[in-house]
């Protein structure tokens, strides 16, 4: 990535802070707009979040298709691709999550204990 007309790795600490602040502001504004749009469209989730498969922030939307199945889709804010996420509840506390992007795919079995 290039910023200030040169690679970001060569930026000073002050310039890096400026880029980080701009990125945070973009994420917050994008998340607010996406959540408002998602609510109008009847989606369960909409906003800016991190994607492990893309390695950065994505603008994403998601919907519960059934009480057990959730489907989500996101587009990278850095232009590195898209990601599709499926989450299926096996039973209380256990779910399977699959993410597939233009870069990699991953799956996980998650266990959550609620108090």
N, C-alpha and C positions, 0 to 999 in steps of 0.2 A: 504494500500500500504506500502511496506517496502523499505527503502533505507538505505544505510550504514549498512546493517545487522540488522537493528531494525526498528520498526514502524516509519513512517515519523513524526508522532505527537511528538516524543521524540527528534527530530533533533534540533540542535542549530540554532540560527538565521543565522549564516554564512553558515551552511549546507543547510538550507532552501533556501537561496539566490542562492547557487550553483545548487540546483535541479530546481529552477525556471528559471535560465539562461539556463540550459540544455534543459528544456522543450520548452522555447522560440526558441532556435536554432533548435530543432527538428521540431517544427511547421513551422518555416520559410523555412527550407530546404525541408520539405515534401510538402509544398504549392507550392514552385517553381517547383519541379519535377512533381507534379500532374498537374499544369497548363500547362506545356509544353507537357505532355502526353495527356491531355485533348484536347489541340489545335490540335494535330496530329490526334486524333480520331474524331474530329468534334463536340466535346461537347461544350456547352455554358459556363459551370462552372466546375472548378476542383480545389481543394485545401483543405487546412485545415481550419475548422471553428468550432464554438461552436454549440452544440446541446442541446436544452433545455430538450428533452426527455431522453437523455443519461447522461446529467449532466457533459459534458466534451467535449474535442476536438475530432473531427471526420475528417477522410480523405474522402472527398465527391466528387461526380461527378453529373452533372445535364444537362438536355437538354430540350429545349422548343419543345414539340411535335407539338404544334400548336401555333398561336399567343396568345392564351388565356391559354393554359395548359403547365405547367412546371412540370417535374418529376425529383426528385433527390434521390440519394442513398448514404449513408455514413457508414463507419466502424469506430468504436471507436478506438482511439489510445491507450486507456487503456485496451482494450480487454473486455469491458463490453457489447458489442453487436453491432447491426446494426440498421440503421434508414432509413425509406422510407418516402419521403416528396412529397406531391402533392400540387400544387398551381394553383388555377383557377381564372382568371380575370373575374369578374362579369360584370363590366363596368368601365369606366375610374375612377380611384381612389379607387375602391372597389375590394377586392379579398378575397377568402377563402383559408386558408392554413391548411393542415392536415399533422401531423407527427405521424408515428407509429414506435415504436422501440420495442426491446425485453424487455424493462423495463416498458414503459408506452406509451399511445397514447394521443394526444392533437389536438384540432382544434381551429382555430381562424378566426374571420372575421376582416379584416384589412381595414382601411380607410386612404387614403393618399391624402393630398391637395398639389398640385404642384403650385408653384408661377411662 
